[in-house]
Amino acid sequence: MLTRIGPWYKESLIETLLFWATSYNRTELVKELVTYTANFNTCDGWGKTPLMVAAQNGNVQIVQALIEAGVDLDKTDTKG
């Protein structure tokens, strides 16, 4: 399915799904999505990354999956 849409839209869709999956603790979906994108360091409107959302939710499995995928551990949100 994802191979049939343009590269920019595909990346944007995956980023949106990654935030949704992280927010709703969908660990297996997060693990699948990070295989499709190199931009799992993307930020929402408040500067939060999927890693920050997973940590706030206390989801250790998603945090580990994102770290294993190579997420940037030094990013900060708009509050620093």
N, CA, C and O atoms as a Tripos MOL2 file, in Angstrom:
@<TRIPOS>MOLECULE
protein
  320   319    80     0     0
PROTEIN
NO_CHARGES

@<TRIPOS>ATOM
      1 N           0.8240   -1.1990    0.0000 N.3       1 MET1
      2 CA          0.0000    0.0000    0.0000 C.3       1 MET1
      3 C           0.8640    1.2570    0.0000 C.2       1 MET1
      4 O           0.5970    2.1750   -0.7750 O.2       1 MET1
      5 N           1.8850    1.3260    0.8390 N.am      2 LEU2
      6 CA          2.6950    2.5370    0.9400 C.3       2 LEU2
      7 C           3.5520    2.7880   -0.2800 C.2       2 LEU2
      8 O           4.0450    3.9020   -0.4570 O.2       2 LEU2
      9 N           3.7510    1.7890   -1.1330 N.am      3 THR3
     10 CA          4.5730    1.9740   -2.3240 C.3       3 THR3
     11 C           3.8280    2.7130   -3.4270 C.2       3 THR3
     12 O           4.4530    3.1510   -4.3930 O.2       3 THR3
     13 N           2.5290    2.8620   -3.3150 N.am      4 ARG4
     14 CA          1.7280    3.4900   -4.3580 C.3       4 ARG4
     15 C           1.5340    4.9930   -4.1900 C.2       4 ARG4
     16 O           0.9060    5.6240   -5.0400 O.2       4 ARG4
     17 N           2.0480    5.5710   -3.1360 N.am      5 ILE5
     18 CA          1.8650    7.0040   -2.9290 C.3       5 ILE5
     19 C           3.2060    7.7100   -3.0410 C.2       5 ILE5
     20 O           4.2590    7.0920   -2.8820 O.2       5 ILE5
     21 N           3.1610    9.0080   -3.3150 N.am      6 GLY6
     22 CA          4.3780    9.7790   -3.5140 C.3       6 GLY6
     23 C           5.2610    9.8280   -2.2860 C.2       6 GLY6
     24 O           4.7750    9.6770   -1.1650 O.2       6 GLY6
     25 N           6.5720   10.0420   -2.4850 N.am      7 PRO7
     26 CA          7.5150    9.9960   -1.3640 C.3       7 PRO7
     27 C           7.2400   11.0140   -0.2640 C.2       7 PRO7
     28 O           7.3480   10.6740    0.9140 O.2       7 PRO7
     29 N           6.8850   12.2600   -0.6090 N.am      8 TRP8
     30 CA          6.6370   13.2590    0.4360 C.3       8 TRP8
     31 C           5.3990   12.8840    1.2380 C.2       8 TRP8
     32 O           5.4170   12.9200    2.4690 O.2       8 TRP8
     33 N           4.3260   12.5250    0.5420 N.am      9 TYR9
     34 CA          3.0870   12.1630    1.2340 C.3       9 TYR9
     35 C           3.2870   10.9050    2.0610 C.2       9 TYR9
     36 O           2.7750   10.7980    3.1760 O.2       9 TYR9
     37 N           4.0190    9.9710    1.5230 N.am     10 LYS10
     38 CA          4.2980    8.7250    2.2430 C.3      10 LYS10
     39 C           5.0150    9.0180    3.5560 C.2      10 LYS10
     40 O           4.6390    8.4840    4.5990 O.2      10 LYS10
     41 N           6.0380    9.8570    3.5110 N.am     11 GLU11
     42 CA          6.7960   10.2020    4.7210 C.3      11 GLU11
     43 C           5.9000   10.9160    5.7290 C.2      11 GLU11
     44 O           5.9510   10.6190    6.9220 O.2      11 GLU11
     45 N           5.0890   11.8430    5.2630 N.am     12 SER12
     46 CA          4.1870   12.5820    6.1370 C.3      12 SER12
     47 C           3.1640   11.6480    6.7870 C.2      12 SER12
     48 O           2.8720   11.7720    7.9770 O.2      12 SER12
     49 N           2.6340   10.7350    6.0220 N.am     13 LEU13
     50 CA          1.6580    9.7660    6.5300 C.3      13 LEU13
     51 C           2.2930    8.8850    7.6000 C.2      13 LEU13
     52 O           1.6940    8.6490    8.6490 O.2      13 LEU13
     53 N           3.5050    8.4000    7.3350 N.am     14 ILE14
     54 CA          4.1850    7.5380    8.2970 C.3      14 ILE14
     55 C           4.4770    8.2950    9.5820 C.2      14 ILE14
     56 O           4.3100    7.7460   10.6710 O.2      14 ILE14
     57 N           4.9120    9.5520    9.4750 N.am     15 GLU15
     58 CA          5.1720   10.3600   10.6680 C.3      15 GLU15
     59 C           3.9020   10.5210   11.4910 C.2      15 GLU15
     60 O           3.9440   10.3990   12.7150 O.2      15 GLU15
     61 N           2.7740   10.7920   10.8430 N.am     16 THR16
     62 CA          1.5000   10.9420   11.5420 C.3      16 THR16
     63 C           1.1040    9.6340   12.2210 C.2      16 THR16
     64 O           0.6830    9.6350   13.3780 O.2      16 THR16
     65 N           1.2370    8.5310   11.5110 N.am     17 LEU17
     66 CA          0.9280    7.2260   12.0930 C.3      17 LEU17
     67 C           1.8580    6.8980   13.2510 C.2      17 LEU17
     68 O           1.4330    6.2920   14.2350 O.2      17 LEU17
     69 N           3.1200    7.2920   13.1430 N.am     18 LEU18
     70 CA          4.0790    7.0380   14.2080 C.3      18 LEU18
     71 C           3.6720    7.7670   15.4900 C.2      18 LEU18
     72 O           3.7380    7.1980   16.5790 O.2      18 LEU18
     73 N           3.2510    9.0290   15.3560 N.am     19 PHE19
     74 CA          2.7750    9.7670   16.5320 C.3      19 PHE19
     75 C           1.5130    9.1280   17.1030 C.2      19 PHE19
     76 O           1.3760    9.0050   18.3200 O.2      19 PHE19
     77 N           0.6000    8.7240   16.2420 N.am     20 TRP20
     78 CA         -0.6330    8.1010   16.7140 C.3      20 TRP20
     79 C          -0.3180    6.8110   17.4500 C.2      20 TRP20
     80 O          -0.8110    6.5880   18.5550 O.2      20 TRP20
     81 N           0.5020    5.9600   16.8430 N.am     21 ALA21
     82 CA          0.8360    4.6720   17.4390 C.3      21 ALA21
     83 C           1.5580    4.8520   18.7700 C.2      21 ALA21
     84 O           1.3320    4.0910   19.7120 O.2      21 ALA21
     85 N           2.4170    5.8500   18.8450 N.am     22 THR22
     86 CA          3.1370    6.1170   20.0960 C.3      22 THR22
     87 C           2.1690    6.6260   21.1660 C.2      22 THR22
     88 O           2.2290    6.2030   22.3210 O.2      22 THR22
     89 N           1.2930    7.5200   20.7770 N.am     23 SER23
     90 CA          0.3350    8.1030   21.7220 C.3      23 SER23
     91 C          -0.6150    7.0570   22.3060 C.2      23 SER23
     92 O          -1.0290    7.1560   23.4610 O.2      23 SER23
     93 N          -0.9550    6.0560   21.4940 N.am     24 TYR24
     94 CA         -1.9030    5.0360   21.9280 C.3      24 TYR24
     95 C          -1.2310    3.7030   22.2770 C.2      24 TYR24
     96 O          -1.8770    2.6560   22.3200 O.2      24 TYR24
     97 N           0.0920    3.7700   22.5260 N.am     25 ASN25
     98 CA          0.8460    2.5990   22.9960 C.3      25 ASN25
     99 C           0.7200    1.3780   22.0880 C.2      25 ASN25
    100 O           0.5840    0.2530   22.5680 O.2      25 ASN25
    101 N           0.7660    1.6000   20.7980 N.am     26 ARG26
    102 CA          0.7090    0.5060   19.8190 C.3      26 ARG26
    103 C           2.1340    0.0890   19.4620 C.2      26 ARG26
    104 O           2.6590    0.4650   18.4150 O.2      26 ARG26
    105 N           2.7440   -0.6840   20.3360 N.am     27 THR27
    106 CA          4.1580   -1.0370   20.2390 C.3      27 THR27
    107 C           4.5050   -1.7220   18.9180 C.2      27 THR27
    108 O           5.4700   -1.3340   18.2590 O.2      27 THR27
    109 N           3.7430   -2.7200   18.5290 N.am     28 GLU28
    110 CA          4.0570   -3.4650   17.3050 C.3      28 GLU28
    111 C           3.9730   -2.5700   16.0680 C.2      28 GLU28
    112 O           4.7750   -2.7070   15.1440 O.2      28 GLU28
    113 N           3.0140   -1.6660   16.0510 N.am     29 LEU29
    114 CA          2.8950   -0.7420   14.9210 C.3      29 LEU29
    115 C           4.0900    0.2120   14.8810 C.2      29 LEU29
    116 O           4.6080    0.5000   13.8020 O.2      29 LEU29
    117 N           4.5260    0.6960   16.0210 N.am     30 VAL30
    118 CA          5.7050    1.5650   16.0700 C.3      30 VAL30
    119 C           6.9120    0.8270   15.5040 C.2      30 VAL30
    120 O           7.6550    1.3790   14.6930 O.2      30 VAL30
    121 N           7.1080   -0.4090   15.9260 N.am     31 LYS31
    122 CA          8.2400   -1.1970   15.4320 C.3      31 LYS31
    123 C           8.1840   -1.3610   13.9220 C.2      31 LYS31
    124 O           9.2170   -1.3280   13.2540 O.2      31 LYS31
    125 N           6.9990   -1.5340   13.3870 N.am     32 GLU32
    126 CA          6.8370   -1.6610   11.9330 C.3      32 GLU32
    127 C           7.1020   -0.3320   11.2250 C.2      32 GLU32
    128 O           7.7800   -0.2970   10.1990 O.2      32 GLU32
    129 N           6.5720    0.7490   11.7670 N.am     33 LEU33
    130 CA          6.7060    2.0540   11.1160 C.3      33 LEU33
    131 C           8.1460    2.5480   11.0560 C.2      33 LEU33
    132 O           8.5290    3.1840   10.0740 O.2      33 LEU33
    133 N           8.9480    2.2740   12.0710 N.am     34 VAL34
    134 CA         10.3350    2.7590   12.0300 C.3      34 VAL34
    135 C          11.1390    2.0700   10.9400 C.2      34 VAL34
    136 O          12.2070    2.5560   10.5690 O.2      34 VAL34
    137 N          10.6540    0.9560   10.4210 N.am     35 THR35
    138 CA         11.3400    0.3210    9.2990 C.3      35 THR35
    139 C          11.0540    1.0440    7.9890 C.2      35 THR35
    140 O          11.7850    0.8630    7.0150 O.2      35 THR35
    141 N          10.0040    1.8610    7.9480 N.am     36 TYR36
    142 CA          9.6190    2.5840    6.7430 C.3      36 TYR36
    143 C          10.1710    4.0030    6.6690 C.2      36 TYR36
    144 O          10.1800    4.5960    5.5900 O.2      36 TYR36
    145 N          10.6240    4.5530    7.7680 N.am     37 THR37
    146 CA         11.0200    5.9500    7.7690 C.3      37 THR37
    147 C          12.3550    6.1480    8.4610 C.2      37 THR37
    148 O          12.7060    5.4260    9.3940 O.2      37 THR37
    149 N          13.0870    7.1360    7.9890 N.am     38 ALA38
    150 CA         14.3190    7.5300    8.6610 C.3      38 ALA38
    151 C          14.0640    8.7470    9.5350 C.2      38 ALA38
    152 O          14.9480    9.1870   10.2700 O.2      38 ALA38
    153 N          12.8440    9.2940    9.4540 N.am     39 ASN39
    154 CA         12.5380   10.5290   10.1710 C.3      39 ASN39
    155 C          11.6530   10.2640   11.3850 C.2      39 ASN39
    156 O          10.5580   10.8160   11.4960 O.2      39 ASN39
    157 N          12.1290    9.4230   12.2840 N.am     40 PHE40
    158 CA         11.3720    9.1900   13.5140 C.3      40 PHE40
    159 C          11.7500   10.1970   14.5810 C.2      40 PHE40
    160 O          11.3350   10.0740   15.7330 O.2      40 PHE40
    161 N          12.5500   11.2080   14.1970 N.am     41 ASN41
    162 CA         12.8770   12.3280   15.0800 C.3      41 ASN41
    163 C          11.9760   13.5260   14.8030 C.2      41 ASN41
    164 O          12.2170   14.6200   15.3140 O.2      41 ASN41
    165 N          10.9550   13.3230   14.0080 N.am     42 THR42
    166 CA         10.0360   14.3970   13.6520 C.3      42 THR42
    167 C           9.3790   14.9770   14.9080 C.2      42 THR42
    168 O           9.2360   14.2900   15.9190 O.2      42 THR42
    169 N           8.9880   16.2370   14.8290 N.am     43 CYS43
    170 CA          8.3810   16.9120   15.9850 C.3      43 CYS43
    171 C           6.9420   17.3090   15.6870 C.2      43 CYS43
    172 O           6.5770   17.5890   14.5450 O.2      43 CYS43
    173 N           6.1390   17.3250   16.7390 N.am     44 ASP44
    174 CA          4.7720   17.8240   16.6040 C.3      44 ASP44
    175 C           4.7650   19.3390   16.8130 C.2      44 ASP44
    176 O           5.8310   19.9540   16.8530 O.2      44 ASP44
    177 N           3.6200   19.9330   16.9440 N.am     45 GLY45
    178 CA          3.4970   21.3770   17.1100 C.3      45 GLY45
    179 C           4.1160   21.9270   18.3800 C.2      45 GLY45
    180 O           4.3720   23.1280   18.4740 O.2      45 GLY45
    181 N           4.3570   21.0770   19.3490 N.am     46 TRP46
    182 CA          4.9640   21.4880   20.6180 C.3      46 TRP46
    183 C           6.4360   21.0990   20.6960 C.2      46 TRP46
    184 O           7.0830   21.2570   21.7300 O.2      46 TRP46
    185 N           6.9550   20.5800   19.5690 N.am     47 GLY47
    186 CA          8.3510   20.1920   19.5270 C.3      47 GLY47
    187 C           8.6330   18.8290   20.1230 C.2      47 GLY47
    188 O           9.7920   18.4710   20.3340 O.2      47 GLY47
    189 N           7.5860   18.0630   20.3990 N.am     48 LYS48
    190 CA          7.7660   16.7360   20.9890 C.3      48 LYS48
    191 C           8.0080   15.6960   19.9030 C.2      48 LYS48
    192 O           7.4020   15.7380   18.8330 O.2      48 LYS48
    193 N           8.8940   14.7740   20.1960 N.am     49 THR49
    194 CA          9.1760   13.6640   19.2910 C.3      49 THR49
    195 C           8.4050   12.4310   19.7560 C.2      49 THR49
    196 O           7.9130   12.4060   20.8840 O.2      49 THR49
    197 N           8.2920   11.4170   18.9130 N.am     50 PRO50
    198 CA          7.6550   10.1810   19.3580 C.3      50 PRO50
    199 C           8.3300    9.6000   20.6050 C.2      50 PRO50
    200 O           7.6510    9.0190   21.4520 O.2      50 PRO50
    201 N           9.6390    9.7450   20.7300 N.am     51 LEU51
    202 CA         10.3450    9.2570   21.9110 C.3      51 LEU51
    203 C           9.8470    9.9640   23.1730 C.2      51 LEU51
    204 O           9.6260    9.3200   24.1990 O.2      51 LEU51
    205 N           9.6740   11.2660   23.1020 N.am     52 MET52
    206 CA          9.1830   12.0240   24.2520 C.3      52 MET52
    207 C           7.7880   11.5790   24.6490 C.2      52 MET52
    208 O           7.4790   11.4460   25.8340 O.2      52 MET52
    209 N           6.9400   11.3460   23.6370 N.am     53 VAL53
    210 CA          5.5660   10.9050   23.9050 C.3      53 VAL53
    211 C           5.5800    9.5260   24.5610 C.2      53 VAL53
    212 O           4.8600    9.2890   25.5310 O.2      53 VAL53
    213 N           6.3960    8.6220   24.0320 N.am     54 ALA54
    214 CA          6.4860    7.2750   24.6090 C.3      54 ALA54
    215 C           6.9860    7.3220   26.0520 C.2      54 ALA54
    216 O           6.4820    6.6000   26.9130 O.2      54 ALA54
    217 N           7.9730    8.1690   26.3100 N.am     55 ALA55
    218 CA          8.5070    8.2960   27.6750 C.3      55 ALA55
    219 C           7.4460    8.8660   28.6180 C.2      55 ALA55
    220 O           7.3060    8.3990   29.7480 O.2      55 ALA55
    221 N           6.7010    9.8730   28.1580 N.am     56 GLN56
    222 CA          5.6360   10.4470   28.9880 C.3      56 GLN56
    223 C           4.5550    9.4220   29.2960 C.2      56 GLN56
    224 O           3.9570    9.4380   30.3720 O.2      56 GLN56
    225 N           4.3090    8.5220   28.3340 N.am     57 ASN57
    226 CA          3.3020    7.4750   28.5280 C.3      57 ASN57
    227 C           3.8420    6.3110   29.3520 C.2      57 ASN57
    228 O           3.0850    5.4270   29.7520 O.2      57 ASN57
    229 N           5.1410    6.3090   29.6040 N.am     58 GLY58
    230 CA          5.7440    5.2250   30.3610 C.3      58 GLY58
    231 C           5.8520    3.9210   29.5910 C.2      58 GLY58
    232 O           5.9280    2.8490   30.1900 O.2      58 GLY58
    233 N           5.8590    4.0060   28.2550 N.am     59 ASN59
    234 CA          5.9190    2.8010   27.4370 C.3      59 ASN59
    235 C           7.3740    2.4560   27.1210 C.2      59 ASN59
    236 O           7.9490    2.9430   26.1480 O.2      59 ASN59
    237 N           7.9460    1.6130   27.9610 N.am     60 VAL60
    238 CA          9.3520    1.2400   27.8560 C.3      60 VAL60
    239 C           9.6380    0.5080   26.5520 C.2      60 VAL60
    240 O          10.7040    0.6980   25.9670 O.2      60 VAL60
    241 N           8.7170   -0.3200   26.0860 N.am     61 GLN61
    242 CA          8.9300   -1.0670   24.8470 C.3      61 GLN61
    243 C           9.0620   -0.1390   23.6440 C.2      61 GLN61
    244 O           9.9150   -0.3560   22.7830 O.2      61 GLN61
    245 N           8.2230    0.8920   23.5790 N.am     62 ILE62
    246 CA          8.3150    1.8340   22.4660 C.3      62 ILE62
    247 C           9.5840    2.6630   22.5960 C.2      62 ILE62
    248 O          10.2590    2.9100   21.5960 O.2      62 ILE62
    249 N           9.9200    3.0930   23.7910 N.am     63 VAL63
    250 CA         11.1640    3.8380   24.0060 C.3      63 VAL63
    251 C          12.3410    3.0010   23.5080 C.2      63 VAL63
    252 O          13.1960    3.5070   22.7810 O.2      63 VAL63
    253 N          12.3910    1.7370   23.8890 N.am     64 GLN64
    254 CA         13.4780    0.8600   23.4590 C.3      64 GLN64
    255 C          13.4990    0.6850   21.9460 C.2      64 GLN64
    256 O          14.5680    0.6990   21.3370 O.2      64 GLN64
    257 N          12.3350    0.5200   21.3390 N.am     65 ALA65
    258 CA         12.2620    0.3380   19.8860 C.3      65 ALA65
    259 C          12.7900    1.5760   19.1670 C.2      65 ALA65
    260 O          13.5160    1.4590   18.1800 O.2      65 ALA65
    261 N          12.4300    2.7590   19.6560 N.am     66 LEU66
    262 CA         12.8940    3.9890   19.0220 C.3      66 LEU66
    263 C          14.3910    4.1860   19.2230 C.2      66 LEU66
    264 O          15.0840    4.6430   18.3130 O.2      66 LEU66
    265 N          14.8870    3.8510   20.3900 N.am     67 ILE67
    266 CA         16.3330    3.9620   20.6380 C.3      67 ILE67
    267 C          17.0910    2.9930   19.7350 C.2      67 ILE67
    268 O          18.1110    3.3580   19.1500 O.2      67 ILE67
    269 N          16.6030    1.7710   19.6200 N.am     68 GLU68
    270 CA         17.2400    0.7920   18.7380 C.3      68 GLU68
    271 C          17.2170    1.2400   17.2830 C.2      68 GLU68
    272 O          18.1190    0.9040   16.5160 O.2      68 GLU68
    273 N          16.1940    1.9940   16.8990 N.am     69 ALA69
    274 CA         16.0880    2.4980   15.5290 C.3      69 ALA69
    275 C          17.0290    3.6810   15.2830 C.2      69 ALA69
    276 O          17.2390    4.0840   14.1390 O.2      69 ALA69
    277 N          17.5930    4.2370   16.3630 N.am     70 GLY70
    278 CA         18.5550    5.3220   16.2050 C.3      70 GLY70
    279 C          18.0010    6.7110   16.4360 C.2      70 GLY70
    280 O          18.5290    7.6870   15.9030 O.2      70 GLY70
    281 N          16.9500    6.8110   17.2190 N.am     71 VAL71
    282 CA         16.3440    8.1030   17.5100 C.3      71 VAL71
    283 C          17.3700    9.0420   18.1700 C.2      71 VAL71
    284 O          18.2680    8.5940   18.8830 O.2      71 VAL71
    285 N          17.2190   10.3340   17.9220 N.am     72 ASP72
    286 CA         18.0990   11.3500   18.4990 C.3      72 ASP72
    287 C          17.7280   11.5430   19.9690 C.2      72 ASP72
    288 O          16.6280   11.9980   20.2820 O.2      72 ASP72
    289 N          18.6430   11.1990   20.8570 N.am     73 LEU73
    290 CA         18.3790   11.2980   22.2950 C.3      73 LEU73
    291 C          18.5890   12.7010   22.8400 C.2      73 LEU73
    292 O          18.2830   12.9580   24.0040 O.2      73 LEU73
    293 N          19.1060   13.6150   22.0260 N.am     74 ASP74
    294 CA         19.4170   14.9600   22.4920 C.3      74 ASP74
    295 C          18.3880   16.0100   22.0910 C.2      74 ASP74
    296 O          18.5450   17.1810   22.4380 O.2      74 ASP74
    297 N          17.3440   15.6230   21.3730 N.am     75 LYS75
    298 CA         16.3250   16.5930   20.9670 C.3      75 LYS75
    299 C          15.5590   17.0970   22.1820 C.2      75 LYS75
    300 O          15.3400   16.3600   23.1440 O.2      75 LYS75
    301 N          15.1580   18.3510   22.1260 N.am     76 THR76
    302 CA         14.3390   18.9260   23.1850 C.3      76 THR76
    303 C          13.0650   19.5030   22.5830 C.2      76 THR76
    304 O          13.0190   19.8230   21.3950 O.2      76 THR76
    305 N          12.0260   19.6330   23.4160 N.am     77 ASP77
    306 CA         10.7800   20.2270   22.9240 C.3      77 ASP77
    307 C          10.8500   21.7480   23.0610 C.2      77 ASP77
    308 O          11.9120   22.2920   23.3670 O.2      77 ASP77
    309 N           9.7450   22.4290   22.8390 N.am     78 THR78
    310 CA          9.7360   23.8880   22.8700 C.3      78 THR78
    311 C           9.9950   24.4510   24.2600 C.2      78 THR78
    312 O          10.3160   25.6300   24.4030 O.2      78 THR78
    313 N           9.8570   23.6120   25.2850 N.am     79 LYS79
    314 CA         10.1170   24.0470   26.6480 C.3      79 LYS79
    315 C          11.5470   23.7500   27.0910 C.2      79 LYS79
    316 O          11.9470   24.0830   28.2070 O.2      79 LYS79
    317 N          12.3110   23.1180   26.1990 N.am     80 GLY80
    318 CA         13.7080   22.8330   26.4900 C.3      80 GLY80
    319 C          13.8940   21.5150   27.1110 C.2      80 GLY80
    320 O          15.0230   21.1300   27.4170 O.2      80 GLY80
@<TRIPOS>BOND
     1     1     2 1
     2     2     3 1
     3     3     4 2
     4     3     5 am
     5     5     6 1
     6     6     7 1
     7     7     8 2
     8     7     9 am
     9     9    10 1
    10    10    11 1
    11    11    12 2
    12    11    13 am
    13    13    14 1
    14    14    15 1
    15    15    16 2
    16    15    17 am
    17    17    18 1
    18    18    19 1
    19    19    20 2
    20    19    21 am
    21    21    22 1
    22    22    23 1
    23    23    24 2
    24    23    25 am
    25    25    26 1
    26    26    27 1
    27    27    28 2
    28    27    29 am
    29    29    30 1
    30    30    31 1
    31    31    32 2
    32    31    33 am
    33    33    34 1
    34    34    35 1
    35    35    36 2
    36    35    37 am
    37    37    38 1
    38    38    39 1
    39    39    40 2
    40    39    41 am
    41    41    42 1
    42    42    43 1
    43    43    44 2
    44    43    45 am
    45    45    46 1
    46    46    47 1
    47    47    48 2
    48    47    49 am
    49    49    50 1
    50    50    51 1
    51    51    52 2
    52    51    53 am
    53    53    54 1
    54    54    55 1
    55    55    56 2
    56    55    57 am
    57    57    58 1
    58    58    59 1
    59    59    60 2
    60    59    61 am
    61    61    62 1
    62    62    63 1
    63    63    64 2
    64    63    65 am
    65    65    66 1
    66    66    67 1
    67    67    68 2
    68    67    69 am
    69    69    70 1
    70    70    71 1
    71    71    72 2
    72    71    73 am
    73    73    74 1
    74    74    75 1
    75    75    76 2
    76    75    77 am
    77    77    78 1
    78    78    79 1
    79    79    80 2
    80    79    81 am
    81    81    82 1
    82    82    83 1
    83    83    84 2
    84    83    85 am
    85    85    86 1
    86    86    87 1
    87    87    88 2
    88    87    89 am
    89    89    90 1
    90    90    91 1
    91    91    92 2
    92    91    93 am
    93    93    94 1
    94    94    95 1
    95    95    96 2
    96    95    97 am
    97    97    98 1
    98    98    99 1
    99    99   100 2
   100    99   101 am
   101   101   102 1
   102   102   103 1
   103   103   104 2
   104   103   105 am
   105   105   106 1
   106   106   107 1
   107   107   108 2
   108   107   109 am
   109   109   110 1
   110   110   111 1
   111   111   112 2
   112   111   113 am
   113   113   114 1
   114   114   115 1
   115   115   116 2
   116   115   117 am
   117   117   118 1
   118   118   119 1
   119   119   120 2
   120   119   121 am
   121   121   122 1
   122   122   123 1
   123   123   124 2
   124   123   125 am
   125   125   126 1
   126   126   127 1
   127   127   128 2
   128   127   129 am
   129   129   130 1
   130   130   131 1
   131   131   132 2
   132   131   133 am
   133   133   134 1
   134   134   135 1
   135   135   136 2
   136   135   137 am
   137   137   138 1
   138   138   139 1
   139   139   140 2
   140   139   141 am
   141   141   142 1
   142   142   143 1
   143   143   144 2
   144   143   145 am
   145   145   146 1
   146   146   147 1
   147   147   148 2
   148   147   149 am
   149   149   150 1
   150   150   151 1
   151   151   152 2
   152   151   153 am
   153   153   154 1
   154   154   155 1
   155   155   156 2
   156   155   157 am
   157   157   158 1
   158   158   159 1
   159   159   160 2
   160   159   161 am
   161   161   162 1
   162   162   163 1
   163   163   164 2
   164   163   165 am
   165   165   166 1
   166   166   167 1
   167   167   168 2
   168   167   169 am
   169   169   170 1
   170   170   171 1
   171   171   172 2
   172   171   173 am
   173   173   174 1
   174   174   175 1
   175   175   176 2
   176   175   177 am
   177   177   178 1
   178   178   179 1
   179   179   180 2
   180   179   181 am
   181   181   182 1
   182   182   183 1
   183   183   184 2
   184   183   185 am
   185   185   186 1
   186   186   187 1
   187   187   188 2
   188   187   189 am
   189   189   190 1
   190   190   191 1
   191   191   192 2
   192   191   193 am
   193   193   194 1
   194   194   195 1
   195   195   196 2
   196   195   197 am
   197   197   198 1
   198   198   199 1
   199   199   200 2
   200   199   201 am
   201   201   202 1
   202   202   203 1
   203   203   204 2
   204   203   205 am
   205   205   206 1
   206   206   207 1
   207   207   208 2
   208   207   209 am
   209   209   210 1
   210   210   211 1
   211   211   212 2
   212   211   213 am
   213   213   214 1
   214   214   215 1
   215   215   216 2
   216   215   217 am
   217   217   218 1
   218   218   219 1
   219   219   220 2
   220   219   221 am
   221   221   222 1
   222   222   223 1
   223   223   224 2
   224   223   225 am
   225   225   226 1
   226   226   227 1
   227   227   228 2
   228   227   229 am
   229   229   230 1
   230   230   231 1
   231   231   232 2
   232   231   233 am
   233   233   234 1
   234   234   235 1
   235   235   236 2
   236   235   237 am
   237   237   238 1
   238   238   239 1
   239   239   240 2
   240   239   241 am
   241   241   242 1
   242   242   243 1
   243   243   244 2
   244   243   245 am
   245   245   246 1
   246   246   247 1
   247   247   248 2
   248   247   249 am
   249   249   250 1
   250   250   251 1
   251   251   252 2
   252   251   253 am
   253   253   254 1
   254   254   255 1
   255   255   256 2
   256   255   257 am
   257   257   258 1
   258   258   259 1
   259   259   260 2
   260   259   261 am
   261   261   262 1
   262   262   263 1
   263   263   264 2
   264   263   265 am
   265   265   266 1
   266   266   267 1
   267   267   268 2
   268   267   269 am
   269   269   270 1
   270   270   271 1
   271   271   272 2
   272   271   273 am
   273   273   274 1
   274   274   275 1
   275   275   276 2
   276   275   277 am
   277   277   278 1
   278   278   279 1
   279   279   280 2
   280   279   281 am
   281   281   282 1
   282   282   283 1
   283   283   284 2
   284   283   285 am
   285   285   286 1
   286   286   287 1
   287   287   288 2
   288   287   289 am
   289   289   290 1
   290   290   291 1
   291   291   292 2
   292   291   293 am
   293   293   294 1
   294   294   295 1
   295   295   296 2
   296   295   297 am
   297   297   298 1
   298   298   299 1
   299   299   300 2
   300   299   301 am
   301   301   302 1
   302   302   303 1
   303   303   304 2
   304   303   305 am
   305   305   306 1
   306   306   307 1
   307   307   308 2
   308   307   309 am
   309   309   310 1
   310   310   311 1
   311   311   312 2
   312   311   313 am
   313   313   314 1
   314   314   315 1
   315   315   316 2
   316   315   317 am
   317   317   318 1
   318   318   319 1
   319   319   320 2
@<TRIPOS>SUBSTRUCTURE
     1 MET1         2 RESIDUE 1 A MET
     2 LEU2         6 RESIDUE 1 A LEU
     3 THR3        10 RESIDUE 1 A THR
     4 ARG4        14 RESIDUE 1 A ARG
     5 ILE5        18 RESIDUE 1 A ILE
     6 GLY6        22 RESIDUE 1 A GLY
     7 PRO7        26 RESIDUE 1 A PRO
     8 TRP8        30 RESIDUE 1 A TRP
     9 TYR9        34 RESIDUE 1 A TYR
    10 LYS10       38 RESIDUE 1 A LYS
    11 GLU11       42 RESIDUE 1 A GLU
    12 SER12       46 RESIDUE 1 A SER
    13 LEU13       50 RESIDUE 1 A LEU
    14 ILE14       54 RESIDUE 1 A ILE
    15 GLU15       58 RESIDUE 1 A GLU
    16 THR16       62 RESIDUE 1 A THR
    17 LEU17       66 RESIDUE 1 A LEU
    18 LEU18       70 RESIDUE 1 A LEU
    19 PHE19       74 RESIDUE 1 A PHE
    20 TRP20       78 RESIDUE 1 A TRP
    21 ALA21       82 RESIDUE 1 A ALA
    22 THR22       86 RESIDUE 1 A THR
    23 SER23       90 RESIDUE 1 A SER
    24 TYR24       94 RESIDUE 1 A TYR
    25 ASN25       98 RESIDUE 1 A ASN
    26 ARG26      102 RESIDUE 1 A ARG
    27 THR27      106 RESIDUE 1 A THR
    28 GLU28      110 RESIDUE 1 A GLU
    29 LEU29      114 RESIDUE 1 A LEU
    30 VAL30      118 RESIDUE 1 A VAL
    31 LYS31      122 RESIDUE 1 A LYS
    32 GLU32      126 RESIDUE 1 A GLU
    33 LEU33      130 RESIDUE 1 A LEU
    34 VAL34      134 RESIDUE 1 A VAL
    35 THR35      138 RESIDUE 1 A THR
    36 TYR36      142 RESIDUE 1 A TYR
    37 THR37      146 RESIDUE 1 A THR
    38 ALA38      150 RESIDUE 1 A ALA
    39 ASN39      154 RESIDUE 1 A ASN
    40 PHE40      158 RESIDUE 1 A PHE
    41 ASN41      162 RESIDUE 1 A ASN
    42 THR42      166 RESIDUE 1 A THR
    43 CYS43      170 RESIDUE 1 A CYS
    44 ASP44      174 RESIDUE 1 A ASP
    45 GLY45      178 RESIDUE 1 A GLY
    46 TRP46      182 RESIDUE 1 A TRP
    47 GLY47      186 RESIDUE 1 A GLY
    48 LYS48      190 RESIDUE 1 A LYS
    49 THR49      194 RESIDUE 1 A THR
    50 PRO50      198 RESIDUE 1 A PRO
    51 LEU51      202 RESIDUE 1 A LEU
    52 MET52      206 RESIDUE 1 A MET
    53 VAL53      210 RESIDUE 1 A VAL
    54 ALA54      214 RESIDUE 1 A ALA
    55 ALA55      218 RESIDUE 1 A ALA
    56 GLN56      222 RESIDUE 1 A GLN
    57 ASN57      226 RESIDUE 1 A ASN
    58 GLY58      230 RESIDUE 1 A GLY
    59 ASN59      234 RESIDUE 1 A ASN
    60 VAL60      238 RESIDUE 1 A VAL
    61 GLN61      242 RESIDUE 1 A GLN
    62 ILE62      246 RESIDUE 1 A ILE
    63 VAL63      250 RESIDUE 1 A VAL
    64 GLN64      254 RESIDUE 1 A GLN
    65 ALA65      258 RESIDUE 1 A ALA
    66 LEU66      262 RESIDUE 1 A LEU
    67 ILE67      266 RESIDUE 1 A ILE
    68 GLU68      270 RESIDUE 1 A GLU
    69 ALA69      274 RESIDUE 1 A ALA
    70 GLY70      278 RESIDUE 1 A GLY
    71 VAL71      282 RESIDUE 1 A VAL
    72 ASP72      286 RESIDUE 1 A ASP
    73 LEU73      290 RESIDUE 1 A LEU
    74 ASP74      294 RESIDUE 1 A ASP
    75 LYS75      298 RESIDUE 1 A LYS
    76 THR76      302 RESIDUE 1 A THR
    77 ASP77      306 RESIDUE 1 A ASP
    78 THR78      310 RESIDUE 1 A THR
    79 LYS79      314 RESIDUE 1 A LYS
    80 GLY80      318 RESIDUE 1 A GLY
